[in-house]
Amino acid sequence: MKAALRLQDTALRYFLEVARYGSISEASLHLNVASSAISRQINSLEDILGTTLFERRPRGMELSAAGEMLAVYARKNALESDRVVSEIAALEGLNRGHVKISCSEGFAMEFLPRNIANFRKQHQGIHFHINVSSPAEVSRRVSHGDADIGVTLNLSPAKDIKVAYRQPSPVVAVFHPTHPLAHRKTVTLAQLQPYPIALPEENTTVRQLFDICCSRLNLLFDPVLVSNNMATLNRFTTYEGGIHLAGEISMRHQLASNELVAIPIRDRGMDIRNIEVQTLTGRTLPAAVRVFLDYMIEKMQFEENIEPTID
């Protein structure tokens, strides 16, 4: 019998949990299954395939090259099973489905809640789960099947990721309307230096581009506030605490209500970010996911063609 025909769902499920947590004992806790039972299934898979799936390390277990290949197969197999169940439900006329989205923080503040609420007015049976993560983690969750759709800001291609839609998203400087620079059409980083500035943490694309440009220009900033929460930075500027840097999409409502002013930064390199809508390469998406993906991209395209609220 061919090995592929002997791979059992239970064994693959246990294998994926060990791959996820890097430990049989951790997988045991999350599955509520005895460690010995998980070990037997892993050993059985290795016997069937005639290869080692994990490298045993002092601090846990890491996938071998063969294990990485099997993990890709197992994740896609599990996702395909979910899709088939969803399509069968659709054949019975059931208006139901579940969409898992992973996104950078800015999209969770206004864009996604607004569009999900509007989408559900026509599709009340569709339910959503949003996970907010760093850009790299968003792509990882999509590639591992933990999210159906990723919406993030990216600087470079990610492995196993299909980009369903891409849109430029330059970094802008954000001011209170009374700030001395708030009337300008564009600004430079050097012009920001005399003023108090708030910055996001280093794992964000905004901060990465800012640090690269400052290094190239020999500029040194001493931020008065650093936060991993974009809403905190927005409110800090609203209360006239200083300037901060962001993407326009994370504060669209505040710009439209004239609480804040966003001005393009003309230094080279501050405009190379892209919004990406990501899915897993080679995956056939369930009906509910496909419909919402198309809806969301349509809204992004519409908003891109509207003149941004940036002075």
N, C-alpha and C positions, 0 to 999 in steps of 0.2 A: 504494500500500500504506500502511496506517495506520502511524504512527510506533511505536505500541505493539507491533506485530507484528514490527518490525525491530530491537528492542532485543535484543542478543545477551548470553548469559550471561557470556562472557569480558569483553566491554566493561563490563558492570555490575560484575563482580568487580574489575576494575582500577579502575573509578570509585570503588567503596567503599573500596578500600585507599588511594587518594589522599585521599579524604575523611577517613579515619581518621588518617592521618599528616600531612596538610597539606602534602605534598611528593611530587612525582613521583619524585625520587631515593630518598626513604625507602621509598616503595611498591615501587620497583624492587628494593631490597635485600631486602625481606620476601617479595616474590613470586618473586625470582630470575629476573626478566624485564627485558629491556633497557628503559631509559627511553624510547627512541624508540618502541618498540612500545606502551608505555602511553600516550604522548602521542598516537599515531595513533588509538587507541581512544577517548580522551577527545574528540579533535577530531571523530571520526566521530559520537559521541553528540551533540555540540553541533550538528553539521550536520543530523542526523536531526530533532532537536527544535527547531532554529531558534532556539536561545537559548544564552547563556553559562551554564555550570554552575559555574565557579569564578571568583572574583575573584583575579587575580594580585597578590600583595603582595610587598614586599621580603623579608619573612621567611617566605614560604610561600604557600600557596593556601587560600582560605576559600570555602566553599560560598556560591553566590548563592542568592537566594530560590528560583529554579527548581531549583538543585542540591539544596537542602534537601528539596524535594518529591520529587525523583527518588531521593534517599537513603532516604527513608521507604519508597517503593515497592520499591526494590531489596533492602532489608533484609528486608521482609516476604516478598518473593518467594523469597529464599534460605531463610528459615525455613520457608516452606510446602513447599519442595522437600525439606528435611530431614524434615519431618513425614510427607510422603507415603511416603518411603523407610522410615521407622519403621513406618508403618501396614501397608505391604506385608509387612515382616518379621513383623509380628504375625499377619497372615493365614496365614502358614506355620507358626504355632505356635511361633515363636522367642521365647524369654523373654530378650529383650535390649533394650537402650536406653541412652541416655546423658542424664544430667540435669546441666545447668550451673547452679550457684547462686552468686549474689553476695550477700554479707551483711556487716553490721557485725560488728566483732570479737567482741562479747559472745556472738553466736549461734554462732560457730565454736569457742568454748571448751568447751561442754558440750552445748547443746541439739541442734545439728545432728549432731555425731558420734554421739551416743547414738541419735537417731532414725533416722539412716541405717543404723547397724549393725543395729538392730532390724528395719527395713524389709527389708534384704537377706537376712534369715533366711527370708523368704517369696519374695523376688525376687532370686535370686543373679545373674541375668544383667544386672541394672541396675547401671551404673557411674556414678560421680559425680565432678564437679569443683567444688571450692569456691574462690572468689576472695574474699578479705577486703579490703574497701575502706571509704572514708568513706561516710556516708549519701548524699551527693550523687552520688558515683561509682557506688554501687549502682544508683540510679535511672537513671543515664546508661547503664550497661552493659545494663540491661534494655531501655531504649528503643532502643538501638543493636543489639539482638539478640545481644550478647556473653554474656548470661545468660538462661536460661529463666525463672528465678525469682529475685526479690530479696527478701531478708529484712532489714529495716532499721528504724531508729528515725527517725521523720520528724516535722517540725513543720509542714509545709505541703504542698499538692498538687504533684505533679511532672507535667510535660508528657508525654503519650503513655503514661501509666502507669495500668493498671487495678489497683485495690486489691482483691485477692481476700479479704483478711481484715485486720481492724484490731482492736487490743487496747490498752487504756491501759497505759503503762509509766512511772510517775512516778520521778523521781530520788530516791534514798534516801541517807542518810548511813551509812557503814559503819565499824564499830568493832571493836576487839579486845574480847572479853567482859569483860576486866578494866578497861576504860576507865571513867572516872567518869560518862560520859553513857550508858553501854551499857544501863542499867536503865530508861531513859525510854521512854514510849510514843510520843512525838513530840519533835522538836527544831526549833529555828529556826536560821537561818544565823548570827544574832548569837550564839547560844550556842556555836557552833563556833569562833568567832573566836579565843578564847584558846589554842586547841590547834594543834599542828602538823597541817597538812593537805596531802594529795597530790591533784593534779588531772590530768585528761586534757588533751590539747592542744586548741587552740581550734577545730579543725574538727569536734569532736564535739558532739552535741546536749546532753550533760551539761554540758559547759563553756559552751556558748552560753547555756543557761538560767541557769546559775550566774552568769555575768558580767552578764546582764540584771538578775537579781534583786539582785545586789550593788550595781549602779549605782542602781537604784531605791531601795534602802534605805540608800544612802551608806555601804556597808561596804567596807572595804579588807582584802584577804587577801594574805599573802606566802607562797605555797606552798613547802614545803620540798622537794617533788619534783613534777616535771611529766614525764609520759611519754605516748607514743602507744600504749603496750601495757597493756591492762587487766589482764593477768595480773601485771605488775610492780606495779601499784597494789594489787591484792589481796594479793600476798605481803608488800608493805611494811606493810600494816595487820596481817596475820597475825603479823609479827615485831615488833609493837607500835611501829612507827615513827611512827604517827599515824593520822589519820582520812583516808578518801577518799570520794568521791562516785561513784555508779554506778547502774545499773539492776539489779534483783533477778536477772534471768535470767542475767547474766554470772558470778554466783558462787553459783548455786543449790546446788551440791554442798557448798561450804564452809559455807553457812548451815545446810544439813541436818545437817552433821557438827558444828555448833556451834563451828567455827573462827572464825567471824565473826558479828557481829550487825548487822542492817540496820534502820534506824529511819526512818520517814517524816519528811519535812521539811514543816512546815506553812505555810511562806511561800508566798503566792500566786504562781503561775507555775512552781513546780517540779514540777507534776503535769500539764503539758499535752502531754507527749510521747505518741506512739503507736507501738507495734510495727505495722509494715505488711508484709504478704506481697504482693509486686508481680509482675505479669506485663505484657506488652506489650498495649496496647489493640488490639483487632481481630484478634489472633493466635489461630489454632486450635492448641492445644498438642498435641505428640506424646503418644501413649498413655502412655509411661513417665513423662513429666513430669506429666500429669494425675493419674495414680495416686498419685505421690509428693506432689503438691501437696495432694490431698485428705487423704492420710494425715497430713501435717505439720499442716494446719489442724485436723484432729480432735484431734491431740495438744496443740496450743496451747489449744484450747477446753477440753479436759479439765483441763489444768494451771491454766487461769484460774479454773476452778470449785473448785480446791482452795485451802484457806486458805493464803496465802503464809507462808513461813518468815521472818517479820519480827516482831520484838518491838515 
